[in-house]
Amino acid sequence: MDTNVLPIAPRKIVAAAGNKETKDLLSKRNVEIIEVEMDELIKGGRGPRCCNLEFLRK
């Protein structure tokens, strides 16, 4: 689920908790990561992007 993230703003994402290596790489590139516990949803093959409807921003 490393690549299944939800971008919510430039350099700001929602990601499933864990994935330390990916999180470290993104953090070094000044990406803010909001981690969410999704253990049960991941079992069904879902991640942050798959669990959201259309996300509109100005």
C-alpha distance matrix in Angstrom:
0.0 3.8 5.5 5.2 7.9 11.4 14.3 17.3 19.8 20.4 18.5 17.0 13.5 11.9 8.5 7.3 9.7 9.4 7.9 11.6 12.2 10.1 11.7 15.0 15.0 14.4 17.0 19.4 19.4 20.3 17.2 17.3 14.2 14.5 12.4 12.3 12.3 10.3 10.7 12.7 10.8 7.6 10.5 11.4 8.3 8.1 6.5 9.0 10.2 10.8 12.6 15.1 18.3 19.8 19.8 23.2 24.4 27.7
3.8 0.0 3.8 5.7 7.3 11.1 13.1 16.3 18.2 18.2 15.9 14.9 11.8 11.1 7.9 7.9 9.7 8.8 6.2 9.3 9.1 6.5 8.5 11.6 11.3 10.8 13.6 15.8 15.7 17.0 14.1 14.8 12.1 13.3 11.8 12.8 13.5 12.5 13.3 15.8 14.1 11.1 14.1 15.2 12.1 11.6 9.1 10.4 11.3 13.0 14.9 16.7 19.8 20.7 20.2 23.2 23.9 26.9
5.5 3.8 0.0 3.8 5.7 9.2 10.9 14.5 16.3 16.2 14.5 13.9 10.9 10.9 8.6 9.7 12.3 12.2 9.8 12.5 11.9 8.6 10.5 13.5 12.3 11.2 14.4 16.5 15.5 16.8 13.7 14.9 12.6 14.1 13.3 14.3 15.6 14.2 15.6 17.6 15.2 12.6 15.7 15.9 12.4 11.5 9.0 9.8 9.4 11.4 13.9 15.2 17.8 18.2 17.8 20.7 21.5 24.4
5.2 5.7 3.8 0.0 3.8 7.0 9.8 13.0 15.5 16.3 15.1 13.7 10.2 9.2 7.2 8.1 11.5 12.4 11.1 14.2 14.5 11.3 12.3 15.8 15.2 13.5 16.3 18.9 17.9 18.4 15.0 15.3 12.6 13.1 12.2 12.3 13.6 11.7 13.6 15.1 12.2 10.3 13.6 13.3 10.1 8.3 5.6 6.4 5.9 7.7 10.1 11.6 14.3 15.2 15.1 18.3 19.7 22.9
7.9 7.3 5.7 3.8 0.0 3.8 6.4 9.5 12.0 13.0 11.9 10.0 6.4 5.7 4.9 7.4 10.7 12.2 11.4 13.9 14.5 11.1 11.0 14.6 14.1 11.7 14.0 16.9 15.7 15.7 12.0 11.9 9.4 9.9 9.9 10.5 12.8 11.8 14.4 16.2 13.5 12.2 15.9 15.8 13.0 10.4 7.0 5.5 5.4 8.7 10.1 10.6 13.4 13.9 12.9 15.9 16.7 19.9
11.4 11.1 9.2 7.0 3.8 0.0 3.8 6.2 9.3 11.2 11.0 8.7 5.4 5.0 6.6 9.6 12.8 15.0 14.7 17.0 17.7 14.3 13.6 17.0 16.6 13.5 15.4 18.5 16.8 16.0 12.3 11.7 9.9 9.6 10.7 11.0 13.9 13.1 16.3 17.7 14.8 14.4 18.1 17.5 15.1 11.9 8.6 5.6 4.7 8.5 9.3 8.4 10.8 10.8 9.3 12.2 13.0 16.3
14.3 13.1 10.9 9.8 6.4 3.8 0.0 3.8 5.9 7.4 7.8 6.1 4.3 6.4 8.8 12.4 15.1 17.1 16.4 18.0 18.4 14.8 13.9 16.8 15.9 12.5 14.2 16.9 14.7 13.7 10.1 10.0 9.4 10.1 12.2 13.4 16.7 16.5 19.7 21.3 18.5 18.1 21.8 21.3 18.7 15.7 12.4 9.4 8.2 12.0 12.8 11.2 12.8 11.7 9.3 11.2 11.0 13.8
17.3 16.3 14.5 13.0 9.5 6.2 3.8 0.0 3.8 7.1 8.3 5.9 5.5 7.2 10.6 14.1 16.4 19.0 18.9 20.2 21.0 17.6 16.1 18.8 18.4 14.7 15.6 18.5 16.3 14.5 11.2 10.2 10.1 9.9 12.7 13.8 17.4 17.6 21.1 22.6 19.9 20.1 23.8 23.2 21.1 17.7 14.5 11.0 10.2 13.8 13.6 11.3 12.5 11.2 7.9 9.1 8.3 11.1
19.8 18.2 16.3 15.5 12.0 9.3 5.9 3.8 0.0 3.8 6.1 5.0 7.0 9.9 13.1 16.8 18.7 20.9 20.5 21.3 21.7 18.4 16.7 18.8 18.0 14.3 14.8 17.2 14.7 12.5 9.9 9.4 10.8 11.5 14.8 16.6 20.3 20.8 24.3 26.0 23.4 23.3 27.1 26.7 24.4 21.2 17.8 14.4 13.6 17.2 17.4 15.0 15.9 14.0 10.6 10.5 8.4 10.0
20.4 18.2 16.2 16.3 13.0 11.2 7.4 7.1 3.8 0.0 3.8 5.5 8.2 11.8 14.4 18.2 20.0 21.5 20.6 20.9 20.7 17.4 16.0 17.6 16.2 12.6 13.3 15.0 12.0 10.2 8.2 9.2 11.3 13.2 16.4 18.7 22.3 22.9 26.1 28.1 25.6 25.0 28.8 28.5 25.9 23.0 19.6 16.6 15.6 19.3 20.0 18.0 18.9 16.9 13.8 13.5 11.3 12.1
18.5 15.9 14.5 15.1 11.9 11.0 7.8 8.3 6.1 3.8 0.0 3.8 6.8 10.5 12.5 16.2 17.4 18.6 17.5 17.5 17.3 14.2 12.5 13.8 12.7 9.0 9.5 11.3 8.6 6.8 4.4 6.0 8.4 11.1 14.1 16.9 20.4 21.3 24.3 26.7 24.5 23.5 27.3 27.5 24.8 22.2 18.6 15.9 15.6 19.4 20.1 18.7 20.3 18.8 15.9 16.3 14.4 15.6
17.0 14.9 13.9 13.7 10.0 8.7 6.1 5.9 5.0 5.5 3.8 0.0 3.8 7.2 9.8 13.5 14.8 16.6 16.2 16.5 17.1 14.1 11.9 14.0 13.7 9.9 10.1 12.9 11.0 8.8 5.6 4.6 6.0 7.7 11.0 13.5 17.2 18.2 21.4 23.7 21.6 21.0 24.8 25.1 22.7 19.8 16.1 13.1 13.4 17.1 17.3 15.9 17.8 16.9 13.8 14.7 13.1 15.0
13.5 11.8 10.9 10.2 6.4 5.4 4.3 5.5 7.0 8.2 6.8 3.8 0.0 3.8 6.3 10.0 11.9 13.9 13.6 14.7 15.6 12.3 10.5 13.4 13.4 9.9 10.8 14.0 12.6 11.1 7.4 6.3 5.1 6.1 8.6 10.7 14.2 14.8 17.9 20.1 17.9 17.3 21.1 21.3 19.0 16.0 12.3 9.4 9.9 13.6 13.9 13.0 15.4 15.0 12.5 14.4 13.8 16.4
11.9 11.1 10.9 9.2 5.7 5.0 6.4 7.2 9.9 11.8 10.5 7.2 3.8 0.0 3.8 7.1 9.3 12.0 12.5 14.1 15.7 12.8 11.0 14.4 15.0 12.0 12.8 16.3 15.5 14.1 10.4 8.6 5.9 4.7 6.0 7.1 10.6 11.2 14.5 16.6 14.5 14.2 18.0 18.3 16.5 13.4 9.7 6.6 8.3 11.6 11.2 10.9 13.9 14.5 12.4 15.0 15.1 18.1
8.5 7.9 8.6 7.2 4.9 6.6 8.8 10.6 13.1 14.4 12.5 9.8 6.3 3.8 0.0 3.8 6.3 8.6 9.0 11.1 12.8 10.2 8.8 12.6 13.4 11.1 12.3 15.8 15.6 14.9 11.4 10.1 6.6 6.1 5.1 6.2 8.8 9.0 11.8 14.3 12.5 11.5 15.2 16.0 14.0 11.4 7.7 6.0 8.5 11.2 11.3 12.2 15.6 16.7 15.2 18.1 18.5 21.7
7.3 7.9 9.7 8.1 7.4 9.6 12.4 14.1 16.8 18.2 16.2 13.5 10.0 7.1 3.8 0.0 3.8 6.4 7.8 10.6 12.9 11.0 10.0 13.7 15.1 13.6 14.7 18.1 18.4 18.0 14.6 13.2 9.5 8.4 5.5 5.0 5.9 5.8 8.1 10.9 9.7 8.5 12.0 13.4 11.9 9.8 6.7 6.6 9.9 11.5 11.2 13.1 16.8 18.6 17.6 20.9 21.6 25.0
9.7 9.7 12.3 11.5 10.7 12.8 15.1 16.4 18.7 20.0 17.4 14.8 11.9 9.3 6.3 3.8 0.0 3.8 6.7 8.6 11.7 10.9 9.2 12.4 14.7 13.7 14.0 17.4 18.4 17.9 15.1 13.3 9.6 8.5 4.9 5.3 5.3 7.0 8.3 11.8 11.8 10.5 13.5 15.7 14.6 13.0 10.3 10.2 13.6 15.2 14.6 16.6 20.2 22.0 20.8 23.8 24.2 27.4
9.4 8.8 12.2 12.4 12.2 15.0 17.1 19.0 20.9 21.5 18.6 16.6 13.9 12.0 8.6 6.4 3.8 0.0 3.8 5.5 8.8 8.9 8.0 10.6 13.0 13.0 13.5 16.3 17.9 18.0 15.6 14.6 11.2 11.2 8.0 9.1 8.5 9.7 9.7 13.5 13.8 11.6 14.1 16.7 15.4 14.6 12.2 12.9 15.8 17.4 17.4 19.5 23.2 24.8 23.7 26.7 27.0 30.0
7.9 6.2 9.8 11.1 11.4 14.7 16.4 18.9 20.5 20.6 17.5 16.2 13.6 12.5 9.0 7.8 6.7 3.8 0.0 3.8 5.7 5.6 6.1 8.6 10.3 10.8 12.1 14.4 15.8 16.7 14.5 14.4 11.4 12.5 10.0 11.6 11.7 12.1 12.2 15.7 15.4 12.5 15.1 17.4 15.3 14.9 12.4 13.4 15.6 17.3 18.2 20.2 23.6 24.9 23.9 26.8 27.0 29.9
11.6 9.3 12.5 14.2 13.9 17.0 18.0 20.2 21.3 20.9 17.5 16.5 14.7 14.1 11.1 10.6 8.6 5.5 3.8 0.0 3.8 5.6 5.0 6.0 8.6 9.9 10.3 12.2 14.4 15.2 13.8 13.8 11.4 13.0 11.0 13.4 13.7 15.0 15.1 18.7 18.8 16.1 18.6 21.1 19.1 18.6 15.9 16.4 18.6 20.7 21.4 23.1 26.5 27.5 26.1 28.7 28.5 31.1
12.2 9.1 11.9 14.5 14.5 17.7 18.4 21.0 21.7 20.7 17.3 17.1 15.6 15.7 12.8 12.9 11.7 8.8 5.7 3.8 0.0 3.8 5.4 5.2 6.3 8.7 9.9 10.8 12.8 14.6 13.6 14.6 12.8 15.2 13.8 16.3 16.9 17.7 17.8 21.3 21.0 18.0 20.4 22.6 20.2 19.9 17.3 17.9 19.5 21.7 22.9 24.5 27.7 28.4 27.0 29.4 29.2 31.6
10.1 6.5 8.6 11.3 11.1 14.3 14.8 17.6 18.4 17.4 14.2 14.1 12.3 12.8 10.2 11.0 10.9 8.9 5.6 5.6 3.8 0.0 3.8 5.4 5.1 6.2 8.5 10.0 11.0 12.7 11.0 12.3 10.5 13.1 12.2 14.8 16.0 16.4 17.2 20.5 19.4 16.6 19.5 21.2 18.4 17.7 14.8 15.1 16.3 18.7 20.2 21.4 24.4 24.9 23.5 25.9 25.7 28.1
11.7 8.5 10.5 12.3 11.0 13.6 13.9 16.1 16.7 16.0 12.5 11.9 10.5 11.0 8.8 10.0 9.2 8.0 6.1 5.0 5.4 3.8 0.0 3.8 5.5 5.2 6.0 8.6 10.0 10.6 8.8 9.3 7.4 10.1 9.5 12.7 14.3 15.5 16.8 20.2 19.4 17.1 20.3 22.1 19.6 18.3 15.1 14.6 16.2 19.0 19.9 20.8 23.9 24.4 22.5 24.8 24.2 26.6
15.0 11.6 13.5 15.8 14.6 17.0 16.8 18.8 18.8 17.6 13.8 14.0 13.4 14.4 12.6 13.7 12.4 10.6 8.6 6.0 5.2 5.4 3.8 0.0 3.8 5.5 5.1 6.2 8.8 10.0 9.6 10.7 9.9 12.9 12.6 16.0 17.6 19.1 20.0 23.6 23.0 20.6 23.5 25.5 23.1 22.0 18.8 18.4 19.9 22.8 23.7 24.5 27.5 27.8 25.7 27.7 26.8 28.8
15.0 11.3 12.3 15.2 14.1 16.6 15.9 18.4 18.0 16.2 12.7 13.7 13.4 15.0 13.4 15.1 14.7 13.0 10.3 8.6 6.3 5.1 5.5 3.8 0.0 3.8 5.5 5.3 6.7 9.2 9.0 11.3 11.1 14.5 14.7 18.0 19.8 20.7 21.9 25.2 24.1 21.6 24.6 26.2 23.3 22.3 19.2 18.7 19.5 22.5 23.9 24.5 27.3 27.1 25.2 27.0 26.1 27.9
14.4 10.8 11.2 13.5 11.7 13.5 12.5 14.7 14.3 12.6 9.0 9.9 9.9 12.0 11.1 13.6 13.7 13.0 10.8 9.9 8.7 6.2 5.2 5.5 3.8 0.0 3.8 5.4 5.1 6.6 5.4 7.9 8.1 11.8 12.7 16.0 18.4 19.4 21.1 24.3 22.9 20.7 24.1 25.3 22.4 20.9 17.4 16.4 17.0 20.3 21.5 21.7 24.3 23.9 21.8 23.4 22.4 24.2
17.0 13.6 14.4 16.3 14.0 15.4 14.2 15.6 14.8 13.3 9.5 10.1 10.8 12.8 12.3 14.7 14.0 13.5 12.1 10.3 9.9 8.5 6.0 5.1 5.5 3.8 0.0 3.8 5.2 5.0 5.1 6.5 7.5 11.1 12.3 16.1 18.5 20.2 22.0 25.4 24.3 22.5 25.8 27.3 24.8 23.1 19.5 18.1 19.2 22.6 23.3 23.3 26.0 25.7 23.2 24.6 23.2 24.8
19.4 15.8 16.5 18.9 16.9 18.5 16.9 18.5 17.2 15.0 11.3 12.9 14.0 16.3 15.8 18.1 17.4 16.3 14.4 12.2 10.8 10.0 8.6 6.2 5.3 5.4 3.8 0.0 3.8 5.5 7.4 9.8 11.2 14.9 16.1 19.8 22.1 23.7 25.3 28.7 27.6 25.5 28.7 30.3 27.5 26.1 22.6 21.4 22.2 25.6 26.6 26.6 29.1 28.6 26.1 27.2 25.6 26.9
19.4 15.7 15.5 17.9 15.7 16.8 14.7 16.3 14.7 12.0 8.6 11.0 12.6 15.5 15.6 18.4 18.4 17.9 15.8 14.4 12.8 11.0 10.0 8.8 6.7 5.1 5.2 3.8 0.0 3.8 5.7 9.1 11.1 14.9 16.7 20.2 22.9 24.1 26.1 29.2 27.7 25.7 29.1 30.2 27.2 25.5 22.0 20.5 20.8 24.3 25.5 25.1 27.3 26.3 23.8 24.7 23.0 24.0
20.3 17.0 16.8 18.4 15.7 16.0 13.7 14.5 12.5 10.2 6.8 8.8 11.1 14.1 14.9 18.0 17.9 18.0 16.7 15.2 14.6 12.7 10.6 10.0 9.2 6.6 5.0 5.5 3.8 0.0 3.8 6.3 9.3 12.8 15.2 18.8 21.9 23.5 25.8 28.8 27.4 25.9 29.4 30.5 27.8 25.7 22.0 19.9 20.4 24.1 24.8 24.1 26.2 25.2 22.3 23.0 20.9 21.9
17.2 14.1 13.7 15.0 12.0 12.3 10.1 11.2 9.9 8.2 4.4 5.6 7.4 10.4 11.4 14.6 15.1 15.6 14.5 13.8 13.6 11.0 8.8 9.6 9.0 5.4 5.1 7.4 5.7 3.8 0.0 3.8 6.2 9.8 12.2 15.6 18.8 20.1 22.6 25.5 23.8 22.5 26.1 27.0 24.3 22.0 18.3 16.2 16.7 20.3 21.0 20.3 22.5 21.7 18.9 19.9 18.3 19.8
17.3 14.8 14.9 15.3 11.9 11.7 10.0 10.2 9.4 9.2 6.0 4.6 6.3 8.6 10.1 13.2 13.3 14.6 14.4 13.8 14.6 12.3 9.3 10.7 11.3 7.9 6.5 9.8 9.1 6.3 3.8 0.0 3.8 6.7 9.7 13.1 16.5 18.3 21.0 23.8 22.4 21.5 25.2 26.1 23.9 21.3 17.6 15.0 16.1 19.7 19.7 19.0 21.4 21.0 18.0 19.1 17.5 19.2
14.2 12.1 12.6 12.6 9.4 9.9 9.4 10.1 10.8 11.3 8.4 6.0 5.1 5.9 6.6 9.5 9.6 11.2 11.4 11.4 12.8 10.5 7.4 9.9 11.1 8.1 7.5 11.2 11.1 9.3 6.2 3.8 0.0 3.8 6.1 9.5 12.8 14.5 17.2 20.1 18.8 17.8 21.5 22.6 20.6 18.0 14.3 12.0 13.7 17.1 16.9 16.8 19.6 19.8 17.2 19.0 18.1 20.4
14.5 13.3 14.1 13.1 9.9 9.6 10.1 9.9 11.5 13.2 11.1 7.7 6.1 4.7 6.1 8.4 8.5 11.2 12.5 13.0 15.2 13.1 10.1 12.9 14.5 11.8 11.1 14.9 14.9 12.8 9.8 6.7 3.8 0.0 3.8 6.6 10.2 12.3 15.3 17.9 16.7 16.5 20.1 21.1 19.6 16.8 13.2 10.5 12.9 15.9 15.0 14.9 17.9 18.5 16.0 18.1 17.5 20.2
12.4 11.8 13.3 12.2 9.9 10.7 12.2 12.7 14.8 16.4 14.1 11.0 8.6 6.0 5.1 5.5 4.9 8.0 10.0 11.0 13.8 12.2 9.5 12.6 14.7 12.7 12.3 16.1 16.7 15.2 12.2 9.7 6.1 3.8 0.0 3.8 6.8 9.1 11.8 14.7 14.0 13.6 17.0 18.5 17.3 14.8 11.4 9.7 12.8 15.2 14.2 15.0 18.5 19.8 17.8 20.5 20.4 23.3
12.3 12.8 14.3 12.3 10.5 11.0 13.4 13.8 16.6 18.7 16.9 13.5 10.7 7.1 6.2 5.0 5.3 9.1 11.6 13.4 16.3 14.8 12.7 16.0 18.0 16.0 16.1 19.8 20.2 18.8 15.6 13.1 9.5 6.6 3.8 0.0 3.8 6.0 9.2 11.6 11.0 11.3 14.6 15.9 15.3 12.6 9.7 8.2 11.9 13.5 11.8 13.2 16.7 18.7 17.2 20.3 20.7 24.0
12.3 13.5 15.6 13.6 12.8 13.9 16.7 17.4 20.3 22.3 20.4 17.2 14.2 10.6 8.8 5.9 5.3 8.5 11.7 13.7 16.9 16.0 14.3 17.6 19.8 18.4 18.5 22.1 22.9 21.9 18.8 16.5 12.8 10.2 6.8 3.8 0.0 3.8 6.0 8.6 9.1 9.5 12.1 14.0 14.1 12.1 10.1 9.9 13.7 14.5 12.7 14.9 18.6 21.0 20.1 23.3 24.2 27.5
10.3 12.5 14.2 11.7 11.8 13.1 16.5 17.6 20.8 22.9 21.3 18.2 14.8 11.2 9.0 5.8 7.0 9.7 12.1 15.0 17.7 16.4 15.5 19.1 20.7 19.4 20.2 23.7 24.1 23.5 20.1 18.3 14.5 12.3 9.1 6.0 3.8 0.0 3.8 5.6 5.3 6.0 8.8 10.3 10.5 8.5 7.3 8.1 11.7 11.7 10.1 13.0 16.7 19.4 19.1 22.7 24.1 27.6
10.7 13.3 15.6 13.6 14.4 16.3 19.7 21.1 24.3 26.1 24.3 21.4 17.9 14.5 11.8 8.1 8.3 9.7 12.2 15.1 17.8 17.2 16.8 20.0 21.9 21.1 22.0 25.3 26.1 25.8 22.6 21.0 17.2 15.3 11.8 9.2 6.0 3.8 0.0 3.8 5.6 5.3 6.6 9.3 10.1 9.6 9.4 11.3 14.6 14.0 12.9 16.2 19.8 22.7 22.7 26.3 27.8 31.3
12.7 15.8 17.6 15.1 16.2 17.7 21.3 22.6 26.0 28.1 26.7 23.7 20.1 16.6 14.3 10.9 11.8 13.5 15.7 18.7 21.3 20.5 20.2 23.6 25.2 24.3 25.4 28.7 29.2 28.8 25.5 23.8 20.1 17.9 14.7 11.6 8.6 5.6 3.8 0.0 3.8 5.5 5.3 7.2 9.3 9.0 10.0 12.2 15.1 13.6 12.2 15.7 19.0 22.3 22.8 26.6 28.4 32.1
10.8 14.1 15.2 12.2 13.5 14.8 18.5 19.9 23.4 25.6 24.5 21.6 17.9 14.5 12.5 9.7 11.8 13.8 15.4 18.8 21.0 19.4 19.4 23.0 24.1 22.9 24.3 27.6 27.7 27.4 23.8 22.4 18.8 16.7 14.0 11.0 9.1 5.3 5.6 3.8 0.0 3.8 5.3 5.4 6.8 5.4 6.8 9.2 11.7 9.9 8.7 12.3 15.6 18.8 19.5 23.3 25.4 29.2
7.6 11.1 12.6 10.3 12.2 14.4 18.1 20.1 23.3 25.0 23.5 21.0 17.3 14.2 11.5 8.5 10.5 11.6 12.5 16.1 18.0 16.6 17.1 20.6 21.6 20.7 22.5 25.5 25.7 25.9 22.5 21.5 17.8 16.5 13.6 11.3 9.5 6.0 5.3 5.5 3.8 0.0 3.8 5.2 4.9 4.9 6.0 9.3 11.6 10.2 10.3 13.9 17.2 20.0 20.7 24.4 26.3 30.0
10.5 14.1 15.7 13.6 15.9 18.1 21.8 23.8 27.1 28.8 27.3 24.8 21.1 18.0 15.2 12.0 13.5 14.1 15.1 18.6 20.4 19.5 20.3 23.5 24.6 24.1 25.8 28.7 29.1 29.4 26.1 25.2 21.5 20.1 17.0 14.6 12.1 8.8 6.6 5.3 5.3 3.8 0.0 3.8 5.5 7.3 9.5 12.9 14.9 13.0 13.0 16.8 19.9 22.9 23.9 27.7 29.8 33.5
11.4 15.2 15.9 13.3 15.8 17.5 21.3 23.2 26.7 28.5 27.5 25.1 21.3 18.3 16.0 13.4 15.7 16.7 17.4 21.1 22.6 21.2 22.1 25.5 26.2 25.3 27.3 30.3 30.2 30.5 27.0 26.1 22.6 21.1 18.5 15.9 14.0 10.3 9.3 7.2 5.4 5.2 3.8 0.0 3.8 5.6 9.0 12.4 13.6 10.9 11.2 14.9 17.5 20.6 22.2 26.0 28.4 32.2
8.3 12.1 12.4 10.1 13.0 15.1 18.7 21.1 24.4 25.9 24.8 22.7 19.0 16.5 14.0 11.9 14.6 15.4 15.3 19.1 20.2 18.4 19.6 23.1 23.3 22.4 24.8 27.5 27.2 27.8 24.3 23.9 20.6 19.6 17.3 15.3 14.1 10.5 10.1 9.3 6.8 4.9 5.5 3.8 0.0 3.8 6.9 10.6 11.3 9.0 10.4 13.9 16.5 19.2 20.6 24.3 26.6 30.3
8.1 11.6 11.5 8.3 10.4 11.9 15.7 17.7 21.2 23.0 22.2 19.8 16.0 13.4 11.4 9.8 13.0 14.6 14.9 18.6 19.9 17.7 18.3 22.0 22.3 20.9 23.1 26.1 25.5 25.7 22.0 21.3 18.0 16.8 14.8 12.6 12.1 8.5 9.6 9.0 5.4 4.9 7.3 5.6 3.8 0.0 3.8 7.1 8.0 5.7 6.7 10.3 13.1 15.9 17.0 20.8 23.1 26.8
6.5 9.1 9.0 5.6 7.0 8.6 12.4 14.5 17.8 19.6 18.6 16.1 12.3 9.7 7.7 6.7 10.3 12.2 12.4 15.9 17.3 14.8 15.1 18.8 19.2 17.4 19.5 22.6 22.0 22.0 18.3 17.6 14.3 13.2 11.4 9.7 10.1 7.3 9.4 10.0 6.8 6.0 9.5 9.0 6.9 3.8 0.0 3.8 5.7 5.4 6.2 9.1 12.5 14.7 15.1 18.8 20.6 24.2
9.0 10.4 9.8 6.4 5.5 5.6 9.4 11.0 14.4 16.6 15.9 13.1 9.4 6.6 6.0 6.6 10.2 12.9 13.4 16.4 17.9 15.1 14.6 18.4 18.7 16.4 18.1 21.4 20.5 19.9 16.2 15.0 12.0 10.5 9.7 8.2 9.9 8.1 11.3 12.2 9.2 9.3 12.9 12.4 10.6 7.1 3.8 0.0 3.8 5.6 5.3 6.8 10.4 12.2 11.9 15.5 17.1 20.7
10.2 11.3 9.4 5.9 5.4 4.7 8.2 10.2 13.6 15.6 15.6 13.4 9.9 8.3 8.5 9.9 13.6 15.8 15.6 18.6 19.5 16.3 16.2 19.9 19.5 17.0 19.2 22.2 20.8 20.4 16.7 16.1 13.7 12.9 12.8 11.9 13.7 11.7 14.6 15.1 11.7 11.6 14.9 13.6 11.3 8.0 5.7 3.8 0.0 3.8 5.5 5.8 8.5 9.7 9.9 13.5 15.4 19.0
10.8 13.0 11.4 7.7 8.7 8.5 12.0 13.8 17.2 19.3 19.4 17.1 13.6 11.6 11.2 11.5 15.2 17.4 17.3 20.7 21.7 18.7 19.0 22.8 22.5 20.3 22.6 25.6 24.3 24.1 20.3 19.7 17.1 15.9 15.2 13.5 14.5 11.7 14.0 13.6 9.9 10.2 13.0 10.9 9.0 5.7 5.4 5.6 3.8 0.0 3.8 5.7 8.0 10.3 11.7 15.4 18.0 21.6
12.6 14.9 13.9 10.1 10.1 9.3 12.8 13.6 17.4 20.0 20.1 17.3 13.9 11.2 11.3 11.2 14.6 17.4 18.2 21.4 22.9 20.2 19.9 23.7 23.9 21.5 23.3 26.6 25.5 24.8 21.0 19.7 16.9 15.0 14.2 11.8 12.7 10.1 12.9 12.2 8.7 10.3 13.0 11.2 10.4 6.7 6.2 5.3 5.5 3.8 0.0 3.8 7.0 10.1 11.2 15.0 17.6 21.3
15.1 16.7 15.2 11.6 10.6 8.4 11.2 11.3 15.0 18.0 18.7 15.9 13.0 10.9 12.2 13.1 16.6 19.5 20.2 23.1 24.5 21.4 20.8 24.5 24.5 21.7 23.3 26.6 25.1 24.1 20.3 19.0 16.8 14.9 15.0 13.2 14.9 13.0 16.2 15.7 12.3 13.9 16.8 14.9 13.9 10.3 9.1 6.8 5.8 5.7 3.8 0.0 3.7 6.6 7.5 11.3 14.0 17.8
18.3 19.8 17.8 14.3 13.4 10.8 12.8 12.5 15.9 18.9 20.3 17.8 15.4 13.9 15.6 16.8 20.2 23.2 23.6 26.5 27.7 24.4 23.9 27.5 27.3 24.3 26.0 29.1 27.3 26.2 22.5 21.4 19.6 17.9 18.5 16.7 18.6 16.7 19.8 19.0 15.6 17.2 19.9 17.5 16.5 13.1 12.5 10.4 8.5 8.0 7.0 3.7 0.0 3.8 6.2 9.5 12.9 16.5
19.8 20.7 18.2 15.2 13.9 10.8 11.7 11.2 14.0 16.9 18.8 16.9 15.0 14.5 16.7 18.6 22.0 24.8 24.9 27.5 28.4 24.9 24.4 27.8 27.1 23.9 25.7 28.6 26.3 25.2 21.7 21.0 19.8 18.5 19.8 18.7 21.0 19.4 22.7 22.3 18.8 20.0 22.9 20.6 19.2 15.9 14.7 12.2 9.7 10.3 10.1 6.6 3.8 0.0 3.8 6.4 10.0 13.4
19.8 20.2 17.8 15.1 12.9 9.3 9.3 7.9 10.6 13.8 15.9 13.8 12.5 12.4 15.2 17.6 20.8 23.7 23.9 26.1 27.0 23.5 22.5 25.7 25.2 21.8 23.2 26.1 23.8 22.3 18.9 18.0 17.2 16.0 17.8 17.2 20.1 19.1 22.7 22.8 19.5 20.7 23.9 22.2 20.6 17.0 15.1 11.9 9.9 11.7 11.2 7.5 6.2 3.8 0.0 3.8 6.7 10.4
23.2 23.2 20.7 18.3 15.9 12.2 11.2 9.1 10.5 13.5 16.3 14.7 14.4 15.0 18.1 20.9 23.8 26.7 26.8 28.7 29.4 25.9 24.8 27.7 27.0 23.4 24.6 27.2 24.7 23.0 19.9 19.1 19.0 18.1 20.5 20.3 23.3 22.7 26.3 26.6 23.3 24.4 27.7 26.0 24.3 20.8 18.8 15.5 13.5 15.4 15.0 11.3 9.5 6.4 3.8 0.0 3.8 7.0
24.4 23.9 21.5 19.7 16.7 13.0 11.0 8.3 8.4 11.3 14.4 13.1 13.8 15.1 18.5 21.6 24.2 27.0 27.0 28.5 29.2 25.7 24.2 26.8 26.1 22.4 23.2 25.6 23.0 20.9 18.3 17.5 18.1 17.5 20.4 20.7 24.2 24.1 27.8 28.4 25.4 26.3 29.8 28.4 26.6 23.1 20.6 17.1 15.4 18.0 17.6 14.0 12.9 10.0 6.7 3.8 0.0 3.8
27.7 26.9 24.4 22.9 19.9 16.3 13.8 11.1 10.0 12.1 15.6 15.0 16.4 18.1 21.7 25.0 27.4 30.0 29.9 31.1 31.6 28.1 26.6 28.8 27.9 24.2 24.8 26.9 24.0 21.9 19.8 19.2 20.4 20.2 23.3 24.0 27.5 27.6 31.3 32.1 29.2 30.0 33.5 32.2 30.3 26.8 24.2 20.7 19.0 21.6 21.3 17.8 16.5 13.4 10.4 7.0 3.8 0.0
